[in-house]
Amino acid sequence: MASLYHSYAGQLAPDAPSWQLKEYEVCYCDPSVVLAKMFDNLDYNGQFDYTPYVKLNDSGKHCWNEFMSGNYAWCHVVCIIFS
């Protein structure tokens, strides 16, 4: 897990709320590391569909409902295939 320190980057009003003046630690996991560990875990064998997809609703708008329907998964598989 990694962490970064960030603070509010917008314009500050003279009466800015206290949360805009503080610095926050943001902890996160690298998605590629998480996926690699999931694929290595035999408990997920046959339980995880790792095929990226794009699902559209009736009006043609993208439906986001899980990681594999997101742009991250779709863009990375396209990069891997065409590399």
Residue pairs with C-beta under 8 A, 6 or more apart in sequence:
1 27
1 28
1 29
2 27
2 28
2 29
2 30
3 25
3 26
3 27
3 28
4 25
4 26
4 28
5 23
5 24
5 25
5 26
6 23
6 24
6 26
7 21
7 22
7 23
7 24
8 19
8 20
8 21
10 20
12 20
12 21
31 67
31 72
32 76
35 50
38 44
38 48
39 50
49 68
50 68
51 68
52 68
52 69
52 73
52 74
52 76
52 77
53 68
53 69
53 74
54 62
54 69
54 74
55 62
55 63
55 65
55 69
56 62
56 63
57 63
62 69
63 69
64 70
67 73
